[in-house]
Amino acid sequence: MTALAVVSCKSTAVKQGVTIKQSKKEVIAIIDKVNSHWQDSHPELGNAFWNVAAYHTGNMEAYKVTKNKKYLDYSMAWAEKNQWMGAKSTNKSEWKYNYGETDKHVLFGDWQICFQTYIDLYNYTGKKDAHKIARAREVMEYQMSTAANDYWWWVDGLYMVMPVMTKLYKLTGNELYLEKLHEYLTYANSIMYDDEAKLYFRDAKYVYPKHKSANGKKDFWARGDGWIFAGYAKIIQDLPKNAKHRQEYINRFKDMAKSLAAAQQKEGYWTRSILDTEHAPGPETSGTAFFTYGYLWGINNGILDKATYLPVVEKSWNYLTHFALQADGTVGYVQPIGEKAIPGQVVDKNSTADFGVGAFLLAASEMSRFVK
């Protein structure tokens, strides 16, 4: 796997002059610093909507690599508070999938990302309580029974729900999960993937030339492309080796990796509008962390070439741990909730958010696997 050089009792991953300076123990310490700070400062468990649920996807990865039971307990308490549900309507005739924060928006992906963590909790706690995944199955099986294929009409939704489909496939063996994943993703690609840039627009509103960045360029939002880049990593790892569309997803993931690497800033971060650095200049952590997770997962699993992409990771990891991460464990420079890069919006060391911490934990957890 990873070439290791042992220097004064500290394992340092080295490849062609690129160095990741922390040992596995030190990376775990970073995870603990960040996650303990977040949980200690957020004792009130939030709802099951996307932003809180995205944090829990990172918390679950942190639990996997640290085995810190406090992390497992935090997500368990959150799941129980939310009754192992997303949006709570029981009347299927009123279920919606346009944007909405009400209990009727059961089929809207921002209310479905919570199922990722519920499934993980079911798997980690012994698979003895089918109630933990009952709502996830009810919702997704109903959704797959409909004729609609346009459920994923915004790029964030791909991270929110694609992994739910592969996780439920692994649990049930029901091939329909993989068939519908491909059908929904094909629709999403048709409205927001740019075949020239090999990146995703946030949704159909932002497709060039209908929408342009401040300098007339294609406007690809960093967190949006972070959602899908991380989403591909999450589904590829869950798919069987002989899955029908696995290679297609790997090829798309590799194409994105190449495009994103070319747009990285020398300081290691990506700007909010990926190809127009002047549109909303300066660092942004959530997109950068999702990209770092994707690159590390790709390297760790032999899908991305280490010699090509380790230099990218070294720079982004240095940004995440020495600039974005504050002394008290706060993850800063996270663009607030939104759907685009906004010129003039202040994003500074005090800008933090649950989903940004989740993205940081994903990256750090994958880094702990890299430096083993």
C-alpha positions in Angstrom: 0.0 0.0 0.0 1.8 3.1 1.2 5.5 3.6 1.2 6.6 4.4 4.8 9.8 5.8 6.0 10.3 5.6 9.8 12.1 8.7 11.1 12.7 9.1 14.8 9.8 6.8 15.8 7.4 8.8 13.6 6.0 7.1 10.5 6.0 9.5 7.6 4.4 8.7 4.3 6.9 9.6 1.5 6.5 9.4 -2.2 8.7 11.2 -4.7 9.6 14.0 -2.3 6.0 14.5 -1.0 5.6 14.1 2.7 2.6 13.7 5.0 4.1 14.8 8.2 1.8 13.2 10.8 1.9 9.6 12.1 -1.3 7.6 12.4 -1.4 8.4 16.1 -1.2 12.1 15.3 -3.9 11.9 12.6 -6.2 10.2 15.2 -5.4 12.9 17.6 -6.5 15.5 15.1 -9.8 13.6 14.6 -10.3 13.5 18.3 -9.5 17.2 18.7 -12.0 18.2 16.0 -14.8 15.8 16.9 -14.6 16.2 20.6 -14.7 20.0 20.2 -17.8 19.7 18.0 -19.7 17.2 20.2 -18.8 19.0 23.4 -20.0 22.3 22.0 -23.2 20.8 20.4 -24.9 18.8 23.2 -28.3 19.6 21.7 -28.9 16.9 19.0 -30.3 18.4 15.8 -32.9 17.3 13.4 -32.4 14.8 10.6 -32.0 17.4 7.8 -29.0 17.3 5.4 -26.6 19.6 7.2 -26.8 17.8 10.6 -26.9 14.4 8.8 -23.8 15.2 6.7 -21.9 15.7 10.0 -22.9 12.3 11.1 -21.6 10.7 7.9 -18.2 12.0 9.0 -18.7 11.0 12.6 -19.4 7.5 11.5 -16.0 7.4 9.6 -14.3 8.8 12.6 -15.8 6.0 14.7 -14.7 3.4 12.3 -11.0 4.5 12.5 -10.9 5.5 16.2 -13.4 3.0 17.8 -14.2 5.8 20.2 -17.6 4.7 21.6 -18.4 8.3 22.5 -18.8 9.0 18.7 -21.1 6.0 18.2 -23.2 7.0 21.2 -23.6 10.6 19.9 -25.0 9.3 16.5 -27.2 6.7 18.3 -28.7 9.4 20.5 -29.3 11.6 17.4 -30.9 8.7 15.5 -33.2 7.9 18.4 -34.2 11.5 18.9 -35.3 11.6 15.2 -37.0 8.2 15.5 -34.8 6.7 12.8 -36.7 8.8 10.3 -36.1 11.7 7.9 -39.2 13.7 7.1 -42.0 12.1 9.1 -45.2 12.1 7.0 -46.8 8.7 6.9 -49.3 9.6 4.1 -47.5 8.5 0.9 -50.0 10.5 -1.3 -48.5 13.8 0.0 -44.8 12.8 -0.3 -42.8 15.4 -2.3 -39.3 15.7 -3.7 -39.0 19.4 -4.6 -37.1 21.6 -2.2 -38.8 21.6 1.2 -38.0 21.4 4.9 -41.5 20.0 5.9 -42.5 16.5 7.0 -44.2 16.1 3.6 -40.8 16.2 1.7 -40.0 12.5 2.4 -38.7 11.9 -1.1 -36.4 15.0 -1.1 -32.8 13.8 -0.8 -31.9 16.3 2.0 -34.2 14.3 4.2 -32.7 10.9 3.1 -29.0 11.4 3.9 -29.8 10.5 7.5 -30.5 6.9 6.3 -26.7 6.5 5.6 -26.0 6.8 9.3 -29.0 4.7 10.4 -27.8 1.9 8.2 -24.2 2.2 9.6 -25.6 2.2 13.1 -27.6 -0.9 12.3 -24.5 -2.6 11.0 -22.2 -1.6 13.8 -24.6 -2.5 16.6 -25.2 -6.1 15.6 -28.0 -6.1 13.1 -30.5 -7.1 15.7 -33.0 -4.2 15.4 -34.7 -4.0 12.0 -36.5 -0.9 13.3 -33.3 1.1 12.7 -33.5 0.6 8.9 -37.3 0.1 8.5 -38.1 3.7 7.6 -35.1 3.9 5.2 -36.4 0.8 3.4 -40.0 2.0 3.4 -39.1 5.3 1.8 -36.5 4.1 -0.7 -38.6 1.1 -1.8 -41.7 3.3 -2.3 -39.5 5.8 -4.3 -38.2 3.0 -6.5 -41.8 1.8 -7.2 -42.7 5.2 -8.8 -42.1 6.0 -12.5 -40.2 9.2 -11.8 -36.4 9.3 -12.4 -35.8 13.0 -11.7 -35.3 12.7 -7.9 -31.7 14.0 -8.0 -32.1 17.4 -9.6 -29.3 19.2 -7.6 -25.7 18.0 -7.2 -25.8 17.9 -3.4 -28.5 15.2 -3.6 -26.0 12.8 -5.2 -23.9 12.7 -2.0 -27.1 12.6 0.2 -28.7 9.6 -1.5 -26.4 7.6 -3.7 -24.7 5.9 -0.7 -28.1 5.1 0.8 -28.8 3.1 -2.3 -25.5 1.1 -2.2 -25.7 0.5 1.5 -29.3 -0.8 1.2 -28.2 -3.0 -1.7 -25.4 -4.5 0.5 -28.0 -5.2 3.2 -30.8 -6.6 1.1 -29.1 -7.9 -2.1 -32.0 -6.2 -4.0 -30.5 -5.3 -7.5 -33.2 -2.7 -8.0 -31.2 -0.3 -5.7 -28.4 -0.4 -8.2 -30.6 -0.1 -11.2 -32.5 2.9 -9.8 -29.2 4.5 -8.6 -28.0 4.4 -12.2 -31.3 5.6 -13.6 -31.4 8.6 -11.2 -27.7 9.4 -11.7 -28.2 9.3 -15.5 -30.9 11.9 -15.2 -28.7 14.1 -13.0 -25.8 13.8 -15.4 -28.0 14.9 -18.2 -28.9 18.2 -16.6 -25.7 19.2 -14.7 -22.6 17.4 -15.8 -20.3 19.3 -18.1 -18.5 16.9 -20.4 -15.8 19.4 -21.4 -14.8 20.5 -17.9 -15.5 17.1 -16.4 -17.2 18.8 -13.5 -20.8 19.2 -12.3 -22.8 22.4 -12.2 -24.8 22.8 -8.9 -28.1 22.3 -10.8 -29.7 23.2 -14.1 -29.9 27.0 -13.2 -26.2 27.2 -13.3 -25.4 25.6 -16.6 -23.1 27.7 -18.9 -23.7 29.9 -20.8 -27.1 30.6 -19.2 -25.2 31.3 -16.0 -21.6 32.6 -15.9 -19.1 33.5 -13.2 -18.1 37.1 -12.5 -15.5 36.9 -15.2 -17.7 35.1 -17.8 -16.4 31.6 -17.0 -18.2 28.3 -16.2 -19.2 28.5 -12.6 -18.6 25.2 -10.8 -19.3 25.5 -7.1 -16.6 23.8 -5.0 -18.8 22.3 -2.3 -21.2 21.0 -5.0 -18.4 19.2 -6.8 -17.2 18.1 -3.4 -20.5 16.4 -2.7 -20.4 14.4 -5.9 -16.7 13.5 -5.8 -17.1 12.2 -2.2 -20.3 10.5 -3.3 -18.6 8.6 -6.0 -16.0 7.4 -3.5 -18.7 6.2 -1.2 -20.6 4.2 -3.8 -17.7 2.7 -5.6 -16.4 1.2 -2.3 -19.8 -0.4 -1.6 -20.4 -1.9 -5.1 -19.4 -5.5 -5.9 -16.4 -5.7 -8.2 -18.6 -7.1 -11.0 -21.4 -4.4 -10.6 -22.7 -3.4 -14.0 -21.8 0.3 -13.9 -18.9 0.3 -11.5 -16.3 1.0 -14.1 -18.4 3.8 -15.5 -18.4 5.4 -12.1 -14.7 4.9 -11.6 -14.0 6.6 -15.0 -16.1 9.6 -14.0 -14.4 9.8 -10.6 -11.0 9.7 -12.4 -12.0 12.4 -14.8 -13.1 14.6 -12.0 -9.9 14.0 -10.1 -7.9 15.2 -13.0 -9.9 18.4 -13.5 -10.0 19.2 -9.8 -6.2 18.8 -9.5 -5.6 21.3 -12.2 -7.7 23.9 -10.4 -6.1 23.5 -6.9 -4.5 26.7 -5.6 -0.9 26.6 -4.6 -1.9 27.0 -0.9 -3.8 23.7 -1.1 -7.4 24.9 -1.1 -10.0 25.3 -3.9 -11.8 28.5 -4.4 -15.6 28.6 -4.1 -16.0 29.0 -7.9 -13.5 26.3 -9.0 -12.5 27.7 -12.3 -12.9 31.5 -11.6 -10.6 32.2 -8.6 -11.5 35.9 -8.6 -15.3 35.3 -8.5 -15.2 34.7 -4.7 -11.4 34.5 -3.8 -9.9 32.9 -0.8 -9.9 29.5 0.9 -13.0 27.3 1.4 -12.8 24.2 3.6 -15.9 22.1 2.9 -15.2 21.6 -0.8 -11.5 21.2 -0.1 -12.1 18.6 2.6 -14.5 16.5 0.4 -11.9 16.6 -2.4 -9.2 15.5 0.0 -11.3 12.6 1.2 -12.0 11.5 -2.4 -8.4 11.7 -3.4 -7.2 9.8 -0.4 -9.9 7.1 -0.8 -8.9 6.7 -4.5 -5.2 6.4 -3.6 -5.8 4.0 -0.7 -7.9 1.8 -2.9 -5.6 1.8 -6.0 -8.1 3.7 -8.1 -6.1 7.0 -8.3 -2.4 7.0 -9.1 -0.4 7.8 -6.0 2.5 9.5 -7.8 0.1 11.8 -9.6 -2.3 12.7 -6.7 -0.3 12.5 -3.5 1.2 16.0 -4.1 -2.4 17.3 -4.4 -3.3 15.7 -1.1 -0.2 16.9 0.6 -1.1 20.5 -0.2 -4.8 20.2 0.7 -4.1 18.3 3.9 -1.6 20.9 4.9 -4.2 23.6 4.3 -6.9 21.6 6.3 -4.6 21.0 9.3 -2.5 24.1 9.5 -4.9 26.8 8.2 -8.5 25.7 8.4 -8.1 23.9 11.8 -8.0 26.4 14.6 -6.2 25.9 18.0 -9.4 25.1 19.9 -10.5 22.4 17.4 -12.8 24.6 15.3 -12.8 23.9 11.6 -12.9 27.3 10.0 -13.3 28.8 6.5 -16.4 26.8 5.8 -18.8 28.6 3.4 -22.2 28.9 5.0 -25.3 27.1 3.8 -26.0 28.1 0.3 -25.9 26.8 -3.3 -23.3 28.9 -5.1 -20.1 31.0 -4.7 -21.2 34.5 -3.6 -18.9 37.4 -4.4 -18.1 39.4 -1.3 -19.4 36.8 1.2 -17.2 36.7 4.2 -15.7 33.2 4.9 -13.1 33.4 7.7 -11.5 31.4 10.5 -14.8 31.7 12.5 -16.9 30.3 9.7 -17.8 26.8 10.7 -20.7 24.4 10.2 -21.8 20.8 11.0 -21.4 19.6 7.4 -17.9 21.2 7.1 -16.8 19.3 10.2 -18.3 16.1 8.7 -16.3 16.7 5.5 -13.1 17.3 7.6 -13.7 14.1 9.5 -14.1 12.1 6.3 -10.8 13.4 5.0 -8.9 12.8 8.3 -10.3 9.3 8.7 -9.1 8.4 5.2 -5.7 10.0 6.0 -5.4 7.8 9.1 -5.8 4.8 6.7 -3.2 6.2 4.4 -0.4 6.6 7.0 -0.8 3.2 8.5 
